[in-house]
């Protein structure tokens, strides 16, 4: 092999030595620890993909609904909502927002079902955020906009049901399609609905079967009610009709001169008291006779009250807003309760309660309710909006409430040493056998 010149070999050796020194020389200012490796620059984290709420499949009572639309349901028999998400869901992100009264049940990680009882007042709900299990997807603000078509909810409580230590729980509840003009049968098995400008009809609560009544010629009904024997009474603008719902109603009286505004049947079903535009009237259901109450004027009366034996009728005198009590047989005023009244009604005790100005002002101002016997003796006073007493006088229903949310009532045991009001979810009243009916109306 040919030998390199000495000067060329020496140059190559110097270059190699310089390379070795350069590679092994420490960088000024850097750590000389052999165990420390250079750190890598971190990659930016990925933001979750935000999907639209419309990507959630919403099925209500077996029918898929377009997201964003108002979903109207009748609520009869309950309402079922099924939500199917576009990704496997981190359930805790959703569970905290699902309404407990819908009894949410997950089918799998994508689908959850909710079932609302027909008496549930507000079935709509919203979920502020839904997260996927892997954290890569979210949906912001899912709104399920459910509302009821116009309907009435009826619940019945015994005293034991209402005063249970575990909380008031109805022994029976039903939702019935219809408006806010109705009357419930004395045995709480049927409801008479008489919507404006539509034929009245009766619905069996247990089966929801409906029977249209043979409507009077002037279909607009100003007042209605049930008699103890199961007959209904319809007071129209020109005629009074009565009969069993299962058969044709009978025209009982001509009311053309009455111009009815409101009506109240007597306790035994013998008469109907009617507030007219110019007077208070009494219609006799036995023979159809109609006569004006002597000394009465009309148009201002807010309520009538019958004595238990039907012999006396209390009404408001529009001249000075006092309460007059008339002997029905003699058609003669026998008693006057002085003071400005704003309303009156009869009580199951056989007394009457007169509403007056309480002196409170502003939103939520209550009225004063004064209980009188039909002899005119004052017996008790209450503050509230409306009232009714159980037949034995032990329990007070304070009816109505203010101001947010739907109307409610409360039940108070007046004989308890430290009475605590028990809340009831609607407008309460007494049945003839001492149970409590609670009704609420959904306007749609």
DOSE-406328 format. One line per field, with one value per residue (C-alpha): z, y, x; residue in three letters. Coordinates in Angstrom, 2 decimals, decimal comma, padded with zeros to 5 digits, always signed. Example, Ala and Ser with C-alpha at 12.3 -4.5 7.8 and 13.67 -1.06 7.14 Angstrom:
BEGIN
Z: +007,80 / +007,14
Y: -004,50 / -001,06
X: +012,30 / +013,67
r: ALA / SER
This chain:
BEGIN
Z: +000,00 / -000,82 / +002,26 / +002,86 / +003,07 / +006,66 / +006,51 / +005,20 / +007,91 / +010,58 / +009,31 / +009,39 / +012,97 / +014,10 / +012,47 / +014,19 / +017,57 / +017,15 / +016,33 / +019,45 / +021,67 / +020,17 / +020,77 / +024,38 / +025,50 / +027,87 / +026,76 / +028,86 / +031,50 / +031,05 / +033,71 / +033,57 / +035,08 / +032,78 / +033,86 / +032,68 / +029,18 / +027,12 / +027,64 / +024,71 / +023,95 / +025,05 / +022,37 / +022,76 / +024,33 / +022,14 / +023,00 / +023,18 / +020,06 / +020,79 / +019,15 / +018,70 / +020,97 / +017,85 / +017,65 / +020,59 / +019,50 / +021,53 / +021,56 / +023,52 / +024,00 / +021,17 / +018,65 / +017,62 / +018,04 / +016,27 / +018,66 / +019,50 / +019,09 / +021,90 / +022,63 / +023,70 / +025,43 / +027,07 / +029,99 / +030,47 / +031,68 / +032,09 / +029,72 / +028,60 / +027,30 / +025,71 / +025,01 / +022,76 / +022,65 / +019,74 / +021,95 / +025,10 / +027,94 / +031,16 / +033,20 / +036,24 / +033,96 / +033,08 / +036,14 / +038,35 / +036,04 / +035,22 / +037,20 / +039,94 / +039,45 / +036,00 / +037,52 / +035,00 / +033,90 / +031,65 / +028,95 / +027,99 / +027,87 / +025,06 / +026,04 / +029,10 / +029,64 / +031,90 / +032,89 / +034,38 / +036,27 / +034,84 / +037,94 / +037,53 / +037,06 / +035,10 / +032,91 / +030,96 / +031,92 / +030,73 / +031,02 / +030,95 / +029,64 / +028,50 / +028,37 / +026,57 / +028,49 / +026,65 / +027,22 / +023,50 / +022,92 / +024,69 / +024,11 / +025,73 / +027,01 / +026,05 / +026,55 / +026,52 / +026,19 / +027,30 / +028,10 / +028,75 / +026,61 / +028,66 / +031,37 / +034,95 / +037,59 / +040,31 / +043,47 / +046,47 / +050,03 / +053,19 / +056,38 / +057,09 / +053,61 / +054,11 / +057,68 / +057,30 / +059,06 / +055,79 / +053,95 / +052,19 / +049,54 / +047,49 / +047,44 / +043,83 / +041,13 / +037,54 / +034,69 / +032,42 / +029,19 / +029,42 / +030,60 / +033,98 / +034,14 / +035,87 / +038,79 / +040,48 / +041,44 / +045,17 / +045,09 / +043,21 / +040,33 / +037,57 / +036,46 / +034,59 / +032,18 / +030,63 / +028,41 / +026,92 / +023,65 / +023,60 / +024,65 / +028,26 / +028,91 / +031,79 / +032,14 / +034,24 / +036,17 / +036,38 / +032,66 / +031,11 / +029,05 / +028,12 / +027,60 / +025,83 / +027,47 / +025,46 / +025,54 / +025,93 / +022,98 / +024,56 / +024,97 / +027,01 / +030,64 / +033,45 / +036,29 / +036,93 / +039,71 / +040,96 / +043,09 / +045,85 / +043,73 / +040,84 / +038,63 / +037,02 / +036,83 / +033,96 / +034,24 / +030,84 / +029,68 / +028,94 / +030,45 / +033,37 / +032,59 / +034,86 / +034,70 / +034,88 / +032,56 / +031,04 / +029,60 / +027,97 / +030,25 / +031,07 / +030,65 / +034,13 / +033,96 / +031,69 / +032,71 / +030,01 / +032,53 / +034,97 / +032,93 / +035,02 / +036,15 / +038,64 / +040,35 / +043,50 / +044,04 / +047,51 / +049,69 / +049,18 / +045,50 / +045,83 / +044,63 / +042,66 / +043,80 / +040,86 / +040,83 / +037,93 / +036,50 / +038,28 / +041,19 / +043,05 / +042,05 / +043,36 / +040,91 / +042,27 / +040,62 / +041,52 / +039,44 / +037,56 / +039,39 / +039,35 / +041,57 / +042,50 / +046,08 / +047,67 / +048,12 / +046,11 / +043,43 / +041,12 / +039,23 / +042,25 / +044,09 / +044,50 / +045,88 / +047,62 / +050,74 / +051,66 / +055,15 / +055,60 / +055,66 / +052,54 / +054,39 / +054,30 / +051,51 / +052,14 / +049,39 / +048,90 / +048,74 / +045,90 / +047,38 / +050,35 / +050,02 / +053,25 / +053,52 / +053,64 / +054,78 / +053,26 / +054,41 / +051,12 / +051,81 / +052,92 / +050,51 / +053,29 / +054,60 / +058,17 / +058,98 / +057,88 / +058,48 / +058,24 / +056,84 / +053,34 / +051,96 / +048,95 / +048,76 / +050,68 / +050,57 / +052,57 / +054,79 / +055,45 / +059,12 / +058,12 / +058,65 / +056,09 / +055,66 / +054,48 / +052,80 / +053,76 / +053,19 / +055,67 / +055,47 / +053,87 / +050,70 / +047,86 / +046,14 / +048,15 / +050,31 / +052,08 / +052,77 / +056,06 / +056,33 / +059,02 / +059,92 / +060,87 / +061,81 / +059,89 / +063,01 / +062,33 / +065,20 / +064,47 / +065,24 / +063,89 / +061,78 / +059,39 / +057,10 / +053,63 / +050,22 / +050,60 / +053,24 / +054,07 / +057,26 / +057,70 / +058,78 / +062,39 / +062,40 / +063,25 / +060,01 / +058,12 / +054,43 / +053,58 / +049,84 / +047,36 / +047,70 / +046,55 / +044,48 / +042,53 / +041,14 / +040,80 / +043,33 / +046,45 / +049,65 / +053,21 / +055,80 / +059,49 / +062,48 / +064,60 / +067,66 / +067,63 / +070,39 / +067,87 / +064,47 / +061,45 / +057,97 / +055,59 / +051,98 / +049,26 / +045,55 / +044,21 / +045,05 / +047,83 / +048,84 / +050,91 / +049,69 / +051,29 / +053,09 / +054,54 / +052,06 / +050,41 / +046,67 / +045,26 / +041,71 / +039,50 / +035,96 / +033,18 / +030,65 / +027,86
Y: +000,00 / +003,44 / +005,47 / +008,96 / +011,84 / +012,73 / +016,23 / +014,88 / +012,19 / +014,75 / +017,05 / +014,20 / +013,35 / +016,95 / +017,19 / +013,96 / +015,15 / +018,45 / +016,62 / +014,47 / +017,48 / +019,42 / +016,58 / +016,01 / +019,60 / +020,91 / +023,75 / +026,82 / +027,29 / +023,81 / +021,10 / +018,60 / +015,82 / +012,81 / +011,66 / +014,75 / +014,54 / +017,46 / +018,04 / +017,88 / +020,78 / +019,74 / +019,41 / +021,61 / +019,71 / +019,09 / +021,02 / +018,92 / +019,04 / +020,88 / +019,22 / +020,94 / +020,02 / +018,97 / +015,94 / +014,45 / +012,30 / +013,24 / +010,81 / +011,68 / +009,05 / +007,01 / +009,87 / +011,53 / +015,30 / +017,96 / +019,59 / +023,21 / +022,87 / +023,24 / +019,75 / +019,71 / +016,60 / +015,86 / +014,15 / +011,68 / +008,39 / +009,95 / +011,17 / +009,18 / +010,93 / +009,07 / +010,84 / +009,23 / +010,97 / +010,88 / +009,56 / +007,46 / +009,82 / +010,58 / +009,89 / +012,06 / +015,12 / +014,47 / +012,76 / +015,80 / +017,74 / +015,12 / +015,71 / +013,10 / +013,16 / +011,69 / +008,57 / +008,59 / +005,14 / +004,55 / +001,91 / +002,14 / +004,85 / +006,64 / +006,41 / +007,50 / +007,26 / +009,40 / +008,76 / +011,59 / +010,80 / +012,44 / +014,62 / +016,05 / +019,81 / +020,72 / +017,94 / +020,15 / +020,31 / +021,30 / +019,95 / +022,69 / +020,42 / +016,83 / +015,30 / +012,21 / +009,44 / +010,08 / +013,84 / +014,56 / +015,76 / +017,95 / +019,31 / +022,60 / +023,33 / +020,68 / +021,94 / +019,55 / +021,99 / +019,97 / +021,59 / +020,29 / +020,95 / +022,60 / +020,11 / +019,70 / +017,57 / +016,15 / +014,55 / +013,24 / +012,89 / +011,47 / +013,29 / +010,42 / +010,82 / +014,54 / +014,39 / +011,36 / +011,77 / +010,85 / +013,72 / +014,27 / +011,63 / +011,43 / +008,19 / +008,92 / +011,37 / +011,98 / +014,40 / +015,26 / +017,24 / +020,39 / +023,98 / +025,63 / +025,60 / +022,38 / +020,78 / +017,46 / +014,99 / +014,50 / +010,97 / +012,13 / +009,70 / +012,15 / +015,67 / +017,99 / +020,32 / +023,26 / +025,17 / +028,48 / +028,22 / +024,42 / +021,70 / +020,55 / +016,97 / +014,56 / +012,47 / +009,31 / +009,75 / +006,05 / +005,29 / +008,79 / +007,95 / +011,04 / +011,69 / +014,83 / +016,39 / +017,47 / +021,12 / +023,83 / +026,07 / +028,79 / +026,61 / +029,15 / +028,05 / +030,59 / +028,11 / +024,42 / +021,91 / +018,50 / +017,58 / +014,93 / +012,34 / +012,59 / +014,98 / +017,89 / +021,46 / +023,82 / +027,48 / +029,16 / +032,65 / +031,86 / +028,47 / +026,14 / +022,46 / +019,43 / +015,63 / +012,56 / +012,72 / +009,37 / +010,70 / +013,81 / +016,84 / +018,41 / +022,09 / +023,18 / +026,95 / +029,99 / +032,44 / +035,09 / +037,82 / +036,67 / +037,38 / +034,91 / +035,64 / +032,82 / +030,05 / +027,89 / +024,81 / +024,32 / +021,48 / +019,10 / +019,90 / +021,64 / +025,10 / +026,98 / +030,45 / +032,68 / +036,03 / +038,05 / +041,43 / +043,16 / +040,89 / +037,65 / +034,86 / +031,49 / +028,76 / +025,83 / +022,61 / +020,85 / +022,98 / +025,45 / +028,51 / +031,44 / +034,48 / +037,45 / +037,71 / +040,65 / +043,72 / +042,32 / +043,99 / +042,24 / +042,54 / +042,85 / +039,62 / +037,41 / +034,22 / +032,91 / +030,77 / +028,36 / +027,17 / +023,39 / +023,04 / +025,26 / +027,62 / +030,60 / +032,19 / +034,71 / +037,20 / +040,53 / +043,78 / +045,80 / +049,07 / +048,99 / +045,61 / +044,29 / +040,66 / +039,98 / +036,73 / +035,86 / +033,40 / +031,57 / +030,38 / +033,82 / +035,75 / +038,17 / +039,55 / +038,31 / +039,42 / +041,80 / +041,44 / +044,95 / +045,93 / +045,98 / +042,46 / +041,41 / +037,90 / +035,12 / +031,37 / +028,61 / +026,21 / +022,47 / +023,40 / +025,10 / +028,57 / +031,15 / +033,03 / +036,64 / +038,09 / +041,60 / +043,98 / +043,05 / +046,37 / +044,75 / +046,33 / +045,36 / +042,11 / +039,15 / +041,19 / +038,80 / +039,14 / +038,80 / +035,94 / +036,25 / +033,22 / +033,87 / +031,66 / +032,23 / +033,99 / +036,65 / +035,70 / +036,07 / +032,86 / +033,15 / +035,20 / +034,10 / +035,79 / +034,38 / +034,28 / +031,83 / +029,31 / +026,27 / +024,27 / +020,56 / +019,66 / +019,13 / +022,44 / +020,83 / +021,38 / +024,63 / +024,77 / +027,99 / +028,08 / +029,84 / +031,29 / +034,04 / +034,72 / +032,61 / +029,19 / +027,65 / +028,04 / +025,91 / +025,43 / +024,41 / +022,26 / +023,23 / +021,20 / +023,90 / +021,65 / +020,88 / +022,64 / +023,86 / +023,66 / +023,36 / +024,07 / +021,10 / +022,15 / +020,79 / +021,25 / +023,14 / +024,57 / +022,53 / +021,90 / +019,42 / +016,52 / +015,67 / +012,71 / +014,74 / +014,06 / +016,78 / +017,45 / +019,30 / +020,62 / +022,42 / +023,72 / +023,66 / +026,36 / +024,97
X: +000,00 / +001,19 / +002,20 / +000,70 / +003,04 / +003,93 / +002,39 / -000,97 / -001,16 / -000,42 / -003,19 / -005,73 / -004,78 / -005,23 / -008,69 / -009,86 / -008,63 / -010,44 / -013,71 / -013,43 / -012,75 / -015,68 / -018,17 / -017,12 / -016,63 / -019,31 / -021,58 / -020,91 / -023,62 / -025,17 / -025,27 / -022,52 / -024,67 / -024,54 / -028,07 / -029,98 / -031,42 / -032,68 / -036,49 / -038,95 / -041,31 / -044,88 / -047,58 / -050,71 / -053,72 / -056,77 / -059,99 / -063,19 / -065,32 / -068,58 / -071,59 / -074,95 / -077,86 / -079,75 / -077,44 / -079,38 / -082,32 / -085,43 / -088,36 / -091,52 / -094,22 / -092,72 / -092,58 / -089,31 / -089,47 / -087,44 / -085,00 / -085,78 / -089,54 / -092,04 / -093,36 / -097,02 / -098,36 / -101,71 / -099,98 / -102,83 / -101,37 / -097,91 / -095,19 / -092,13 / -088,99 / -086,06 / -082,75 / -080,12 / -076,73 / -074,23 / -071,41 / -070,95 / -071,82 / -070,01 / -073,14 / -072,34 / -072,21 / -075,86 / -077,33 / -076,99 / -079,33 / -081,95 / -085,17 / -085,60 / -089,36 / -088,74 / -087,09 / -084,19 / -082,99 / -079,96 / -080,38 / -076,70 / -074,02 / -075,85 / -079,54 / -081,50 / -085,27 / -087,44 / -091,06 / -093,13 / -096,32 / -099,41 / -099,71 / -096,19 / -096,77 / -093,61 / -092,15 / -089,72 / -086,04 / -082,56 / -079,01 / -076,30 / -073,50 / -073,05 / -069,56 / -068,34 / -066,57 / -063,28 / -063,51 / -063,20 / -066,80 / -069,34 / -072,82 / -073,70 / -077,22 / -079,75 / -083,32 / -086,29 / -089,19 / -092,20 / -095,54 / -099,02 / -102,04 / -104,82 / -105,71 / -106,86 / -105,13 / -107,38 / -105,98 / -107,89 / -106,58 / -108,04 / -107,10 / -104,69 / -103,15 / -102,62 / -101,28 / -098,98 / -095,63 / -093,89 / -095,58 / -098,89 / -099,58 / -102,76 / -104,74 / -105,72 / -104,66 / -105,76 / -105,08 / -107,99 / -107,77 / -109,84 / -110,05 / -110,35 / -114,16 / -115,12 / -116,96 / -116,14 / -118,85 / -119,54 / -118,09 / -114,95 / -115,46 / -116,40 / -115,60 / -117,93 / -116,13 / -117,94 / -115,49 / -116,48 / -118,39 / -118,09 / -120,53 / -120,13 / -119,07 / -118,47 / -115,29 / -114,99 / -111,75 / -110,90 / -111,31 / -111,07 / -114,14 / -116,12 / -119,83 / -121,02 / -124,05 / -127,04 / -126,10 / -128,71 / -129,41 / -127,28 / -124,23 / -122,30 / -122,64 / -122,26 / -122,26 / -122,54 / -122,49 / -123,44 / -126,41 / -126,16 / -128,00 / -125,49 / -127,43 / -125,64 / -126,90 / -126,06 / -126,97 / -126,88 / -127,58 / -131,22 / -132,05 / -131,35 / -130,84 / -130,43 / -130,29 / -128,11 / -125,08 / -126,03 / -129,27 / -130,71 / -130,78 / -134,12 / -134,86 / -135,92 / -136,33 / -136,34 / -133,59 / -133,94 / -134,73 / -132,03 / -128,86 / -126,88 / -123,32 / -122,73 / -124,68 / -124,56 / -126,78 / -128,26 / -126,87 / -129,80 / -130,28 / -133,65 / -132,68 / -130,05 / -129,05 / -128,11 / -126,32 / -127,71 / -126,83 / -129,73 / -130,67 / -130,08 / -132,46 / -133,60 / -134,60 / -136,64 / -135,47 / -138,73 / -141,05 / -138,83 / -140,12 / -137,69 / -138,04 / -135,90 / -134,70 / -136,51 / -134,32 / -131,42 / -129,37 / -126,93 / -123,71 / -121,39 / -122,00 / -118,96 / -120,46 / -123,55 / -123,92 / -126,71 / -127,55 / -127,38 / -131,17 / -131,56 / -133,89 / -131,51 / -129,49 / -126,67 / -125,83 / -124,06 / -126,00 / -124,48 / -125,70 / -123,31 / -121,52 / -122,99 / -124,12 / -127,85 / -129,46 / -132,84 / -135,49 / -136,05 / -139,60 / -140,81 / -138,54 / -137,70 / -134,39 / -134,02 / -130,48 / -127,72 / -123,98 / -122,59 / -119,20 / -117,75 / -117,49 / -115,43 / -116,89 / -118,56 / -118,99 / -120,61 / -118,66 / -119,17 / -119,73 / -122,98 / -121,52 / -120,42 / -117,15 / -117,02 / -113,91 / -112,86 / -109,94 / -107,20 / -105,38 / -102,33 / -100,97 / -098,67 / -097,91 / -099,10 / -101,47 / -103,81 / -107,51 / -109,32 / -111,80 / -114,46 / -116,58 / -120,22 / -123,10 / -126,34 / -127,58 / -124,93 / -122,59 / -118,88 / -116,97 / -113,40 / -110,99 / -108,24 / -105,73 / -105,17 / -106,82 / -109,73 / -110,72 / -112,82 / -113,36 / -113,96 / -117,50 / -116,36 / -114,48 / -111,15 / -109,22 / -108,79 / -107,95 / -106,12 / -106,67 / -104,41 / -100,93 / -098,63 / -096,66 / -094,14 / -094,97 / -098,39 / -101,20 / -101,11 / -103,09 / -102,34 / -104,08 / -103,99 / -105,18 / -106,82 / -106,88 / -103,16 / -101,16 / -098,59 / -100,30 / -098,00 / -099,42 / -099,25 / -098,70 / -101,00 / -100,13 / -103,13 / -106,55 / -108,12 / -111,74 / -113,73 / -115,85 / -119,18 / -117,57 / -114,69 / -111,91 / -109,83 / -109,83 / -106,82 / -107,00 / -104,51 / -104,82 / -102,22 / -102,99 / -100,81
r: UNK / UNK / UNK / UNK / UNK / UNK / UNK / UNK / UNK / UNK / UNK / UNK / UNK / UNK / UNK / UNK / UNK / UNK / UNK / UNK / UNK / UNK / UNK / UNK / UNK / UNK / UNK / UNK / UNK / UNK / UNK / UNK / UNK / UNK / UNK / UNK / UNK / UNK / UNK / UNK / UNK / UNK / UNK / UNK / UNK / UNK / UNK / UNK / UNK / UNK / UNK / UNK / UNK / UNK / UNK / UNK / UNK / UNK / UNK / UNK / UNK / UNK / UNK / UNK / UNK / UNK / UNK / UNK / UNK / UNK / UNK / UNK / UNK / UNK / UNK / UNK / UNK / UNK / UNK / UNK / UNK / UNK / UNK / UNK / UNK / UNK / UNK / UNK / UNK / UNK / UNK / UNK / UNK / UNK / UNK / UNK / UNK / UNK / UNK / UNK / UNK / UNK / UNK / UNK / UNK / UNK / UNK / UNK / UNK / UNK / UNK / UNK / UNK / UNK / UNK / UNK / UNK / UNK / UNK / UNK / UNK / UNK / UNK / UNK / UNK / UNK / UNK / UNK / UNK / UNK / UNK / UNK / UNK / UNK / UNK / UNK / UNK / UNK / UNK / UNK / UNK / UNK / UNK / UNK / UNK / UNK / UNK / UNK / UNK / UNK / UNK / UNK / UNK / UNK / UNK / UNK / UNK / UNK / UNK / UNK / UNK / UNK / UNK / UNK / UNK / UNK / UNK / UNK / UNK / UNK / UNK / UNK / UNK / UNK / UNK / UNK / UNK / UNK / UNK / UNK / UNK / UNK / UNK / UNK / UNK / UNK / UNK / UNK / UNK / UNK / UNK / UNK / UNK / UNK / UNK / UNK / UNK / UNK / UNK / UNK / UNK / UNK / UNK / UNK / UNK / UNK / UNK / UNK / UNK / UNK / UNK / UNK / UNK / UNK / UNK / UNK / UNK / UNK / UNK / UNK / UNK / UNK / UNK / UNK / UNK / UNK / UNK / UNK / UNK / UNK / UNK / UNK / UNK / UNK / UNK / UNK / UNK / UNK / UNK / UNK / UNK / UNK / UNK / UNK / UNK / UNK / UNK / UNK / UNK / UNK / UNK / UNK / UNK / UNK / UNK / UNK / UNK / UNK / UNK / UNK / UNK / UNK / UNK / UNK / UNK / UNK / UNK / UNK / UNK / UNK / UNK / UNK / UNK / UNK / UNK / UNK / UNK / UNK / UNK / UNK / UNK / UNK / UNK / UNK / UNK / UNK / UNK / UNK / UNK / UNK / UNK / UNK / UNK / UNK / UNK / UNK / UNK / UNK / UNK / UNK / UNK / UNK / UNK / UNK / UNK / UNK / UNK / UNK / UNK / UNK / UNK / UNK / UNK / UNK / UNK / UNK / UNK / UNK / UNK / UNK / UNK / UNK / UNK / UNK / UNK / UNK / UNK / UNK / UNK / UNK / UNK / UNK / UNK / UNK / UNK / UNK / UNK / UNK / UNK / UNK / UNK / UNK / UNK / UNK / UNK / UNK / UNK / UNK / UNK / UNK / UNK / UNK / UNK / UNK / UNK / UNK / UNK / UNK / UNK / UNK / UNK / UNK / UNK / UNK / UNK / UNK / UNK / UNK / UNK / UNK / UNK / UNK / UNK / UNK / UNK / UNK / UNK / UNK / UNK / UNK / UNK / UNK / UNK / UNK / UNK / UNK / UNK / UNK / UNK / UNK / UNK / UNK / UNK / UNK / UNK / UNK / UNK / UNK / UNK / UNK / UNK / UNK / UNK / UNK / UNK / UNK / UNK / UNK / UNK / UNK / UNK / UNK / UNK / UNK / UNK / UNK / UNK / UNK / UNK / UNK / UNK / UNK / UNK / UNK / UNK / UNK / UNK / UNK / UNK / UNK / UNK / UNK / UNK / UNK / UNK / UNK / UNK / UNK / UNK / UNK / UNK / UNK / UNK / UNK
